[in-house]
Amino acid sequence: MIDINSLNKAEEKLPFRGIRSINPKFIAIATESAGGGSFLVIPIEKTGRMDVTAGRVTGHHGPVLDLQWNPFNDNIIASSSDDCTIKIWYIPDEGLKKSNMNQPILDLSGHKRRVGYILWHPTAENILFSVGFDYTIMVWNIGEDGSLIRNYFCSLRTSRKADARNGTILQEGVCHQGSKASKVVFLGDSGRLFTTGFSRFSDRQWAVWSQHNLEAPLRIENIDSSSGDGNIRYYEIVNEPPYCHYLNQFLTGFPQRGLGFMPKRGLDVSRCEVFRFYKLHAVKPLCEPVSMIVPRKSEQFQEDIFPDTAAPTPSLTAKEWLSGKNRSPILISLKVIHN
């Protein structure tokens, strides 16, 4: 548990924001500061109250809207902001101590409006995607002084599958009907997509789609019409209909401002920890880790609950990906990581 209360007392008019990103070394949490935006970088082993003099990453001229650690380098993080820019930062192993960091290693400019989302390519080195409120998706190569590779427009209330190298639309269909933002992820190599969003009546929804047919979902379900609660629902994704099963829910009276998820390689396999997320409380200035533990008496590595996971190693260079090559992620055994 990390208590950020001391920081908030020092900045009563500058609230703690809900943006967070996790890796096996650090937790990054966005805050607001006078005249711009900043974020904390906290060593993963840190607990207790944060020192009011703790160092921050500063440099943006507007609130930080997204944070993403590089999946192939735990010391590099990208930040996007209301100031229309993306910045790339290198965080030393010892963290920031009591000094602020205000000089990024790269400053990416191109969006005309605020940049709400950023995402690293899951297999290609140095490729970063950004989405702005100018309805533009941009693809960057940060290995070549932050060169802009491609940019193309996105549309509202539709789901699209596109070739990210050139923006060619391969599939298109109507997504969730609500006016709030939807999100989509590929379900591995299953040939399906999973989306979350809202109905036209503001009901929360999830849906499963075939990535080859975005005209109609394989299954769609309304969750509820509430907002701001602290409950977290668990589902299991399977390969056969109905594709998604409700399992249980984590009940609490404290709503969350956001959740961050630890990569599998950062889990404690000796405790049979199969999942860990970090909950940012909406009311109290706390960051709370919540683990899922499989009850096993043996202290030996449990292969059935720990399949090989993505390694912190790219399977493609940026040049290879841009030339049209595709490769699956490099996998690694969690037994090897923790031996």
Disulfide bonds with the S-S distance in Angstrom:
none
